Amino acid sequence: MTLLELLYARRRTEPRQPSLSLLDAEAMTGRPREHLEFSIWFLTQKKLVQRGDDAAIAITADGVEYLESISTTKPGAGSCALKND
């Protein structure tokens, strides 16, 4: 599962608290913080995710549209930055 897919799932299941802390993202992806930072930077620059005041990350509307556009059936069918192999 990709980082963008995790944020998408979080937005859909918890719309009032759609962001994830870096620690949560690290635990859920199984990737170290150092590996996540590049992906978060890239996705932020592409305006697919945003960081909140508390440094938590959340998918944007552009991120949702991008993920849905590359998915044939559901999020997860495409590939976004940072796959957990």
Secondary structure as UniProt FT lines:
FT   HELIX           3..13
FT   TURN            15..16
FT   HELIX           22..29
FT   HELIX           33..45
FT   TURN            46..47
FT   STRAND          49..51
FT   TURN            53..54
FT   STRAND          57..59
FT   HELIX           61..70
FT   TURN            75..76
//
